[in-house]
Amino acid sequence: MKTELNYINFSYQTNSQKEYHIPLSYQFFGQDPFTAPIILVNHALTGNSNVSGEKGWWKQLIGKNQVIDTDKYTVLCFNVPGNGYDDFLIDEYEDFTPSDIANIFLKGLETLNIQNLHAIIGGSLGGGIGWEMLVKRPQLAEIFIPIACDFKTHDWLHAQCLVQKFLLNSNDEPLQKARVHAMLCYRTPQSLNDRFQTQYNQQKKRLESEDWLIYHGNALNERFSLKAYKLMNHLLMNINTEEKMLEKIDARMHMISVDSDLFFPASEIRMCFERLKEKKKMFSIMRSNQYMGTTPS
């Protein structure tokens, strides 16, 4: 299958009542559409639709004989409009919320005549968009795999995104500094200490950990846009899926946490899992009782 960037163009009114022309870009990987089960992958904060192949950011998971075997599945990935991978950027990024992005992705599926998905998989922000999609279309997917994310932005993550916002609005190397801060949130203190062991780089006259942080800040600055980062941080800051709708999602859920992630701590995801498991149990009982013509005591 050809994996070039494709476009769907349409008008969209945001939840904030702003009108936009959206050039929604996407890529397919694996089997031709409608010849195999379709898996939608929602990319993370600085990711994009190029999930597989030589330069695919998830090529260790998506490809021939990988976890998501492209010999067995059709893989679809949309770009979050404004992430810059397709050169489309948004100046007034606060006009958009994750709910808007979910609406846009659902519009994309509708245009492609895709009624149902085998699975939705999303990491971090991508998982948050997945939650939003499924409360809007509870029967959309058979399986949902949110990775290192929750159905809403809690206070801790909101605070870290606020720091990111301050850094991104500064005048001195804003993107690099925001990335340095973000890299620290992807690791616990112990994991950072264990990796670098206070090793000092004599040639560069700084700690190896400092050199690692500066490298990642500069690397992102070379491949990513400041406007795009502002948008993506804003979206991450405002995940707000309607909790009372979660138990209505039909998809089997496999919630994956990362024990070194401080944006979405593993303990928070486990609490979400336990709470949702109980709610879905009660929802199943209520649906069963309603079907039998009774109500729960």
C-alpha positions in Angstrom: 0.0 0.0 0.0 1.1 3.6 -0.7 1.7 5.5 2.5 1.8 9.0 1.2 0.1 11.9 3.0 -3.6 12.3 2.0 -6.0 15.1 2.7 -9.7 15.6 3.5 -10.8 19.2 3.3 -13.9 20.5 5.1 -15.3 23.4 7.1 -15.5 23.0 10.8 -17.1 25.1 13.6 -15.3 24.7 16.9 -17.0 24.3 20.2 -16.0 27.9 20.7 -18.1 28.8 17.6 -15.1 29.7 15.4 -15.1 28.7 11.7 -12.1 27.0 10.2 -11.1 25.3 7.0 -9.5 22.0 8.0 -7.1 20.2 5.7 -7.1 16.9 7.7 -4.1 14.9 6.6 -3.7 11.2 7.2 -1.7 8.1 6.2 -2.6 4.4 5.8 -0.2 1.5 6.4 -0.5 -2.2 6.0 -3.4 -3.8 4.1 -5.7 -1.9 1.8 -8.7 -0.3 3.5 -11.7 -2.6 3.9 -9.7 -5.7 3.2 -8.6 -6.1 6.8 -9.5 -4.9 10.3 -8.8 -1.2 10.7 -6.7 0.2 13.6 -6.7 3.9 14.3 -3.5 5.2 16.0 -3.7 8.6 17.6 -0.3 10.2 17.8 1.1 11.8 21.0 2.3 15.4 21.7 5.1 15.8 19.2 4.2 12.8 17.0 2.5 12.7 13.6 0.8 10.3 11.1 4.0 8.6 10.1 3.8 5.7 12.5 5.4 2.9 10.5 8.1 2.3 7.9 11.8 3.4 7.9 11.1 6.7 9.6 8.0 5.7 11.5 8.0 6.9 15.1 6.3 3.6 16.2 8.1 1.3 13.8 9.0 -1.0 16.7 5.3 -1.7 17.3 3.7 -1.2 13.8 5.1 -3.2 10.9 5.5 -6.6 9.4 5.6 -9.2 12.2 5.4 -6.5 14.8 2.8 -6.2 17.7 0.5 -4.5 15.2 1.2 -6.7 12.1 0.7 -4.7 8.9 0.3 -8.1 7.1 -2.9 -8.5 9.1 -4.3 -5.0 9.7 -4.9 -1.7 8.0 -3.4 1.1 10.1 -4.8 4.6 9.9 -3.3 7.7 11.5 -4.6 11.3 11.3 -2.5 14.3 12.0 -3.9 16.6 14.7 -4.7 19.7 12.6 -2.0 22.3 13.5 0.8 19.8 14.4 2.7 21.2 11.5 3.6 17.8 9.9 1.6 18.8 6.8 2.6 22.5 7.1 -0.8 23.5 8.4 -0.5 25.6 11.6 -3.1 27.4 13.7 -2.5 30.8 15.2 -5.5 31.0 17.5 -4.8 27.6 19.0 -7.0 28.2 22.1 -10.0 28.0 19.8 -9.6 24.2 19.8 -10.1 21.6 22.5 -9.5 17.8 22.5 -13.2 17.5 21.9 -12.9 19.4 18.7 -10.0 17.2 17.5 -12.2 14.1 18.3 -15.0 15.6 16.2 -12.6 16.3 13.4 -11.2 12.7 13.5 -14.8 11.4 13.5 -15.6 13.5 10.5 -12.5 12.1 8.8 -13.7 8.5 9.4 -17.1 9.4 8.1 -15.6 10.9 4.9 -13.5 7.7 4.5 -16.7 5.6 4.9 -15.2 3.9 8.0 -18.1 3.0 10.3 -16.3 0.8 12.7 -12.8 0.2 13.9 -11.1 -2.9 15.2 -9.1 -0.8 17.7 -8.2 2.7 18.7 -4.7 3.1 20.2 -3.4 6.4 21.5 -0.5 7.6 23.7 -0.7 10.6 26.0 -2.7 13.3 24.2 -3.6 10.7 21.5 -5.2 8.6 24.1 -7.1 11.5 25.5 -8.5 12.2 22.0 -9.5 8.5 21.9 -11.5 8.8 25.1 -13.3 11.8 23.6 -14.1 10.0 20.4 -15.5 7.0 22.2 -17.9 8.9 24.4 -19.2 10.5 21.2 -19.4 7.2 19.4 -19.6 4.5 22.1 -19.8 1.6 19.6 -17.0 2.9 17.3 -14.3 0.4 18.2 -14.0 -3.2 19.5 -10.9 -2.4 21.5 -9.5 0.7 23.1 -5.9 0.9 24.3 -5.0 4.3 25.9 -1.3 4.4 26.8 0.0 6.7 29.5 -3.1 8.9 29.6 -6.3 9.4 31.4 -9.8 10.6 30.4 -9.1 14.1 31.7 -6.3 16.5 32.7 -6.0 16.4 36.4 -4.5 19.2 38.5 -0.9 17.9 38.5 -0.8 17.6 34.7 -2.6 21.0 34.3 0.1 22.6 36.5 2.9 21.1 34.4 1.2 22.3 31.2 0.9 25.7 32.7 4.7 25.8 33.3 5.1 24.7 29.6 2.8 27.5 28.5 4.9 30.1 30.5 8.1 28.7 28.9 6.6 28.6 25.4 5.5 32.3 25.7 9.0 33.4 26.7 11.4 35.1 24.3 14.6 33.1 25.0 14.7 29.6 23.4 11.1 28.9 24.3 10.7 25.5 22.6 14.0 24.2 23.8 13.3 25.1 27.4 9.8 23.7 27.3 11.2 20.4 26.0 13.8 20.2 28.7 11.0 20.6 31.3 8.8 18.1 29.5 11.7 15.5 29.4 12.0 15.7 33.2 8.2 15.0 33.4 8.7 11.8 31.4 11.0 10.4 34.1 11.0 9.9 37.8 13.9 11.3 39.8 15.0 7.7 40.4 15.0 6.7 36.8 17.0 9.8 35.8 19.5 9.2 38.6 19.9 5.5 37.8 20.5 6.3 34.1 23.2 8.9 34.5 24.8 8.2 37.9 26.1 11.9 38.2 28.5 11.2 35.3 30.4 14.3 34.2 31.3 15.0 30.6 34.9 16.5 30.8 34.9 17.6 27.2 31.6 19.6 27.4 32.2 20.6 31.0 28.7 19.5 32.2 26.8 16.6 33.6 25.8 13.9 31.1 22.2 14.4 32.3 22.4 18.1 31.4 23.9 17.3 28.0 21.0 14.8 27.4 18.4 17.4 28.2 20.0 20.1 26.1 20.3 17.6 23.2 16.6 16.8 23.3 15.7 20.5 23.6 17.7 21.3 20.5 16.5 18.3 18.6 12.9 19.1 19.0 13.5 22.8 18.0 15.0 21.5 14.7 12.0 19.3 13.8 9.0 21.0 15.4 7.2 24.3 15.3 6.7 26.6 18.2 3.1 27.3 17.1 2.5 23.5 16.9 3.9 23.0 20.4 1.7 25.7 21.8 -1.3 24.0 20.3 -0.4 20.5 21.5 0.4 21.7 25.0 -3.0 23.5 25.1 -4.8 20.4 24.1 -3.0 18.3 26.6 -3.9 20.9 29.2 -7.6 20.6 28.4 -8.6 16.9 28.1 -12.0 16.8 29.7 -14.0 13.7 28.7 -17.5 13.6 30.3 -17.0 11.0 33.1 -20.6 9.9 33.3 -20.4 8.8 29.7 -17.4 6.5 30.1 -19.3 3.4 31.2 -21.3 3.5 28.0 -18.2 2.8 25.9 -18.6 -0.6 24.4 -15.0 -1.2 23.5 -12.9 -3.6 25.5 -10.3 -1.5 27.3 -6.7 -2.2 28.0 -5.2 0.7 29.9 -1.4 0.9 29.9 0.6 3.0 32.3 4.3 3.9 32.3 5.9 3.8 35.7 8.4 6.6 34.9 5.8 9.0 33.5 5.1 12.0 35.8 2.5 13.6 33.4 0.1 10.7 33.8 1.3 8.8 36.9 0.7 5.0 36.9 -1.2 5.3 40.2 -3.6 7.7 38.6 -4.3 5.4 35.7 -4.8 2.5 38.1 -7.4 4.5 40.0 -9.2 5.3 36.7 -9.2 1.6 35.8 -10.6 0.5 39.1 -13.3 3.3 39.1 -14.3 2.6 35.6 -14.4 -1.2 36.1 -16.9 -0.7 38.9 -19.0 1.8 36.9 -19.1 -0.4 33.9 -20.2 -3.3 36.1 -23.1 -1.2 37.5 -24.0 0.0 34.0 -24.1 -3.6 32.8 -26.4 -4.5 35.7 -28.7 -1.5 34.9 -28.9 -2.4 31.2 -29.6 -6.0 32.1 -32.4 -5.0 34.5 -33.9 -2.6 32.1 -33.9 -5.3 29.4 -35.7 -7.7 31.9 -38.1 -4.9 32.9 -36.8 -4.4 36.4 -34.8 -1.8 38.2 -31.8 -2.3 40.5 -32.6 -2.2 44.2 
